[in-house]
Amino acid sequence: MKKIALINDLSGFGKCSLTAAVPVISVLGIQACPLPTAVLSAQTGFPSYYCDDYTDRMNAITDAWKAMQESFDGIYSGYLGSAAQMHNVLYFLEKFHTADTLYLADPVMGDNGQRIRIFTQELLDSMRELTKHAGVITPNLTELCLLADVDYDALTSHASDENYLSYIEDTARRLLPGAYTSQTIVITGIVRKLPGEAYVGNLAVTPKSRFYLETPYRGESFSGTGDLFASVIMGSLINGLTVEEAMKKAVRFLWPAIDEASRDNVPKNHGVYFEKYLNLLL
């Protein structure tokens, strides 16, 4: 059975990070091997939460797996709360990343033009270095702008232009020459507001092509949807699908879950009813 190492936090509430990735990877017929970066009572968007930081224990797990002579078909890192955790991921890559191992990095640093509370220049510099090792990165538009050193407000000021996607593509292509491998960048959560209608889409940019897929936009963002999307992309690529096929699979799975959560006015911090739709991944 194929195996993917999942480097992320474990949050009791919020349906994100490992609680999102493990079931998705599992239902895709792949063994999910979690390496926790922290254990939380709830994701950090809640008003209060307890956090047990695992930074100083991450490398011990890495070393234990290496002593077991394990190997992985894929490595997927999500939210990382410090530059130290990113350095630990680099240590993991040193031990397990080979030419036959796909590494997907989700560079969680902000959304809607806002940076996460713990954001620092050191964190950004470390994330830029980490993402250079990845075959696939899945930034949202805010994170893409941070990685590429592009002004978010200036870029999104073109949201109504017919060339908006081309501007985003050009921004993504700034990152490709610096990557240490042939890289695919999948930009998530691109909102296009047109007269009387709005859409949210995802744009995949490769060294030779681009692919865009969008759905109607309900104006809401739920905890964990980015993690679920990246997990489907990762598992689907490991199973041999193309990035275009993987994106279609992810949207087919997530759209009804987001739609139902929107209709039921589910609090955004609690995430979507993805469990009911896991069968769509089969």
N, C-alpha and C positions, 0 to 999 in steps of 0.2 A: 504493500500500500504506500502511496506517495505521502510525504510528510511536509508540513509547513510549520516553521517556527514563528510564533506570534509574539512579538515584543510590544507589550502595551500594558496599561493598568487594568485592574479588575475593580469595577464599581458595582456595588450592590443594587443601586437604582440609577436609571438613566438610559438603560438599554444601549450602551455604547461600548467602545473599546473591546475588551475580551468577551464580554457577555453578548456582543454583536458578532464578533469574528468567529468564535468557536462554533456556534450552531451553523453558520453559513458554510464555513470550510468543511464541517463534518457532513452536512447534507449533500455537499458536492462530491462526497466519496473520498475525502482526503483526511489523513490524521492531523488533527490540530494539536500542536505542542506549545502550550503557553509558557512564556517567560515573563512573569509579572514585573513591572517597574514600580508598582505601588498597589496597595489594597485600600480601597475607599468605601465608606458607607454609602456614598452617592457621588455622582459626578459633580465637578466643581461649579456647575451652574446653579446648584441648589443653594439656598441661603446659608446653610450650615452643613458641615460634613466632617467626618473623621478620616484622616489619611495616615496610613502606615507606609512610609517611604522605603522602597526596596533597592535604592541605588547601590548601597554597599553590599548587596547580596546578589546582584545580577551576574557579576563575573564568576561567582561561586557556582551558579547554575550552569553557566557556559562551560566552565572547567569540568563539571561533573558530566555533562553531556559529551564533552570531548573524550573524557576517560572511558565512557561507555562506547566510544567509537561510532557514535551516531552520525548521520548525514541528513541533509534536507534538500528537497526538491525546490523549496521556496523559503524565503525569509521575508517577513512583513513587519515593519515597524510603524507604530502609530504615534499617539501623543507621547512626547518626551518632555518631562518637566524641568530639565536643566541641561546645561552643556555637559555636565558629568555623565548624565544618562546617555547622551549622544556619543560620548567617548566610549562608554560601555558597549554601545551598539557597534561601533567601529571595531572594538575588540572581538565581538561576536563574529563580525564579518571576516576578520583576520583568521578566525578558527574554522569557519564553516562555509564562507562564500567561495564558490568555485565557478569555473566557466559554465558548468551545467546547472547552476543554482540561480533562479530568478529572485532578485531582491526588489521589493516594492516598498517605497518610503512614502508615507503620508505626512507631509510637513506641517503639522498642526501648529499654527502660530496666530490665527485670527480669523475674522469673518466680517463681511459687510464693511470693510474699511477700518475695522477696529482690531487692535492687537490684543492678544491674551494678557491677563493681568501680570503674569510673570515675565513678560517680554523684555529682553535686554539685547544690546548689540552683540554680546558674547553668545547668546542663544542663537541669534540669526547667523552669525559667522559659523558656528558649529553646525547648524542645519544646512547651510550652503555646502559645507564640506561633506556632510553625510549624504546629501542627495546626489552628489556627483558619482557616488558608488552604485546608485540604483539603476536598474534597467527600466523601471517604471516609477514615476512619481505622480501623486494625485492631489495637487494643490487646488484650493479654491482660488477665486480671482484675487482676493486679498493676499494670500500666501504666494501666489505667482508674482505679484508686484513686489513683494518683499524680497523674494529670491532674485528677481531680475533687476532690482533697484529702479523700479518704475513707479511714478506717482499714481496711486490708485484713483484719486479724484480726477486727475487729468485723463486717465484711460477710460473711466466709466462715464465721463462727460460725452463720449461718443456713442453711448448706448442706443441712441435712436438712429444712428447713421447706418446706412446699408453696408458699410465696410467695417462695422464694429468687430465682427469675428476675425477679420484680417488683422486688425490692430492687436487683438488678443494673441492670434497666431504669431505675429511678429515678436511680441513680448516673450512668448514661450521659446521661440527659436533663439533668443539671446542666450538661453541656458544650455542648448545642445552642444556647442563647441567645447564647453568646459567639462562635460561629463566624461567619466573614465571608461564608459561603455556606450554602445548604441542605445539611446534612451527614447522612451515614449513618455510624453507628458500628457496626462489627462486632466484638463481643467474642469472643475465641477462647479455647479451652482451659478452658471452664467444667466443672468436675468435680462431678457429683452422685453421692454414695455412698448407696445405699439398702440395706435389709437383703438381703444375699445377692447384690447386683448393684451395678454402678457404670457410669456413663455420662460421656462427655465431649462437650460440645456447643459450638455457636457461636450467638450471639444477635445479630441485626441490629436496630438501633433507628434508626428514621427519625423525622422530626418528627410523622408521622401514624400510624405503625404499628410493629409488631415481628414478627420471624420467628425461630423457634428450630429448630435441627436438631441431633440428637445421635446418637452411635453407642456401642456398648459400649466401655468403658475398660479398657485392658490395664495401666494403672499405670505406663507408661513415656513418656518424652518424648525425642524425637530431634532432633538438630541439623538445622536447615533446614526443618522442617515448617511453621513459621510463615511463612517466606519463600515456600515453595511455595504455601501456602494464599492468601496475599495476592496472589501473582502470578496465580493462576487467577482470583481475584476481579477484579483489575485488567483482565486481558485479556478476560475474559468481559463485563465492563461496557462496555469499548470496542467489543466486537463486538455490542452491543445487547441483551444479556441483562439481565433484572432481577436485583436483588441476591439474591432467593430462588433463582432459577435458577443464578446464579453459585455460591452456597454449595453447592447440591446437586451441581454439577459438580465442585467442589473436593473434597467429601467422597467422591464416587464414585471420584475419582482417588487420593486419599491413603489411604483406608482399607486397600486391599489392600497398599499399599507399607509402611505402618506394621505391619500384621498380619504380613507376611512377615519384616520386620526383627525384630519381637518374637519370633517363633518361632525364628529363626536366632540369637538372642542377639547381634545386631550391636551393637558398642560405640556408645553413644549419641552420642559426639562425631563419629562417622563418617557419621551420617545414614541415610536409608532408601533402598531400591532404587527410587527414583522413575522412573529411566530406563526400566525395564521396562514402566511403566504409562502412559507418555506417550500411547500410542495411545488411551487412554480419554478423552482430551481432544478427539479429532477428531470 
